[in-house]
Amino acid sequence: MLLEIDQYTDYALLFLRIIIAIILFSSGKSHATHPKERGESMGMSKSMAFLLGTVEMIAAISMVLGIFTQIGAGLIIASMLGAIYMKIGIWKTGFYAEKGFGWHYDLLILLGALVIFTTAGGALVIL
C-alpha cells in the first residue's frame, strides 16, 4: 500500500453516506412536494412519484444517521436500478446525455450505495 490510511476508512464511508444522502434527499423532496410535475416528467403517476420521493427521503435519512444503513442503501440501489432502466430501456438515454443527465449519474449513486450496503456503512453508525 502506498499510504497507510486504513484508519480513515470509516470516515470516508461516513462522508460517502452524507453526500449520497444529500443528493437523494433533495431528489426525494422534489418528487414528494411536486408529485404531479415529477410524475409526468418520469412517465409515472402522481402517487408513484410521491411514493418514490418518500422512499428516497427515508433512505437518505437512514443513511446519514446511520440507522438501518443497509436497508437505506438497498432502497437507493433499487431506486437507481429503476432510474437506469428508465433511461436506457424506455427513454433511450445515453451514458452521457446531450440534455439533462445520462445514466452515468445514476450508476455512480448506485455504486456508492453498493459500497455502503456491502460495508454496512462502516463503524460510524448507530444501528
N, C-alpha and C positions, 0 to 999 in steps of 0.2 A: 504494500500500500504506500502511496506517495506521502500522504499525511495521515497521522494518527488522530482522527477526529471522530471516532466512534461514539464518544461521549456526547456528541451533539445530535445524534440520530433522533432522539425523542423530541428535541426542539424543532428539528426540520419537519418531522411529522406533524407537530402542532401547527407550525406555520402553513403547511400544506392544507391541513384541515381548516384553518382560518380563511385562507384565500378561497378555497372551494366553497366554503360556507357563505362568504360574502357574495360570490358570483351567483350561487344557486338561490340564496335568499332574495336577492334583487330580482332574478328571473321569476321566482315563485310569487313574489309580491305583485309583479306586473300581471301575471296570469290571474291571480286571485282578486285583484282590485279592478281589473278590466277584462273580465272573462269573455264578454261578447266580442270585443275587438280582437283579443288574442286568439280566441277560438276560431273566428273567421279567418284570421291570417294563417292559422295552422291547419285549417280544414277539419276542425272538431267542434263539438257542441259547446255551448256556454258552460254547462255543468261539468263537462270533461276538462275544460280549460281551468275551471275553478278547482276541481279535484287535483289536477296536475300541479297547480300553484300551491295548494295547501300541502301536498306531499313534499314538494321541493323545499318549502319553508320549514316543515317539521324535520326533514332530513338535515337541512343546514344547521338548525338549532341543535340537533342531536350531535352533529359532528363538532361544532365549535365548542360546545360544553363538555364533550367527551362522555356523553351519556348514551349507552347503546350505540356506540360509534359504528360498529359493523352493520347494524340494521340501517342506520342513516346512509352509510356508504353503499349498501346494497340497493337502497331506494334510488340513489343518484345513478348508480350503474344502470338500473332498469330504465330510468328516465333518459339517460344518454343513449342507450341502445335504441330506444324508441325514436329519439331525435335523429340518430344516424340512419335508421331505417327510413324515416320520412324523407330525409334529404337525399339519400341515394335511390331508394326504391320508388318513391312517389313523385318527388319534385325534380329528380334527376340533377341534383346539385353536385358540382364537382368538389374535389378535395379543397380547393380554394375557389370560392365563388366570385364572379365578377361583381355581383351586387349582394350585399349582406355578408353573412358568414358561410363559408363552406363547412364541411363536416370535420375539418381539422380541429376546430374549436371544441366540438363535442367529444372527439376522440381524446384530446388532452384531458378534459374533465373526467371522462370515463377512466382513463389510465391512472389519474391521480386518485380517484375514488377506489380503484382496484388496489393500489398500494395501501391505502388506508384500510380497506377491507381485509387484506391479507396480513397486515401487521397489527390489526385491532386498534389502530390509531396511535400506537406507541404506549409508553408508560405514563404519559401525562393525560390520563383520562380519569373520570370519576367512576363509571361502571363499565 
